[in-house]
Amino acid sequence: FEVDYRPLLETDAGKEEDGTLSFRCEELGAYNYKLVTRANPPTALSTLHFEAPLGATQVETFTFRVFNTKQTTFSMTVDQPLFFEVAQKIAVDPTSSWDGHDVRVEVTFEPESLGEVQDTLVISSQDSGEYRCALRGVCTPALPQGPFVLQPGGSKDISFRNVFNEAREFSFTVDHPRFSVSSGSVSIPSKSNKPVTVKFTAEAGSGAVSAKLFVSCTSLPDMPPWVYYLQGES
């Protein structure tokens, strides 16, 4: 016969625990077996990989298997909530199967600085144990957007998001004299969007005009600007 051992909680300090397995048969009597068990921490972590340009988000799903026999609520935490977002709790229905069932959790990566960031997602319940997943995120420079097409004498609102965790001042410049912006700089609250109005002044016989709108964070002069392509129609 086989005995499956599936611990949900780690034993204290890796200590061994004793138990007894008993079989009883009317003809042969009782057979008792001593069981010695020990639940160690997981040998390896699952890993979720993210890569997103500054100003964008990426969502990945972590799947873990549960074996709870009653309704259970798991708490979920990360060490760096400025970069990784996850719900604080998740309610999990009981399972009657020895094999358990899978639960899926979405993790959102919204970087606010270039480079790599590492974190750990911890999902825990007092009765059903703890699950961990390593999070590896890479933030690349913001991708150019557009083109935004403007008619002669027309204007267009372009929404810009402050991805940082505090209010920041941003400057707006264009590289062609036929285009102008409503404001040279503006303060935008944390994690908020604000539109900038771009106007296009056509010149007779000039044809289509291409330009770029640059958005820079004034307090971070070394950070590459956000770029928006503009196209003025003739």
Phi, psi and omega in degrees: 000159178246145175239119177268133178243121183226084181287145176256336181236142178290137177289151183302122176053029178069019182287156177277149177237141181261147175211175181228133174249125185238137172239141179228132178228135183300322183282325188249351179090205186256143175237124181245135179235133176276131177250131176244118185236155175209130180255115180262163174297158177303143182282339182208153178260145167290158181225134171252133180251136179232147170211119184216143175287154178303130182096353180246172177231158174222137181245129174234159184244128174259129181248128176227153185258132182246158182225019184293138180262001175220164180304130185225143175247124178261139172266148183229130183222154169227157180277336184235075182293349175292336183249323184241132181240134178212151177299150182287328183217158173216130178270135184238128179289154179291157176237143178258358183267139175298330181281352179071192175213159185274144174236137183245136181233131178270136176239128181254129177254117176230093186285155175233011174205152181287151178113197185254144176225141181236147180205177177225127173274127179243123178242122188217152174216143183299326184262337188245011173088194187229141176236141180230144177220126177285138179246127180234113182242141176235127178254124179254165178304151181301140179279142175299148179237158179113194008281149173262120187267130179239138177277160179305128181074005183266176179219163179211136175272126177246121183278134178234137183251132171278108184277354186276165185273010177212161179299140180224154175265131181237141177254147182235123179224151175239155186255020177218134185293344179281350178248147176218157179245154184290332181212137180287333178206155181204147175267130182240129179298162180302137176052037182235158177253146175214136181276148169242133183266125178251131179246148180236125177251114183279154176240133185307128177073011183278341183074191181292144182235131177252145180204178178227141171259128179249133177241122182235145173274118188295333181274354180232073186295338181274352181280133178301144182284160168282141184237132177236123179280136180241146176222117177264125181280152179278000000 
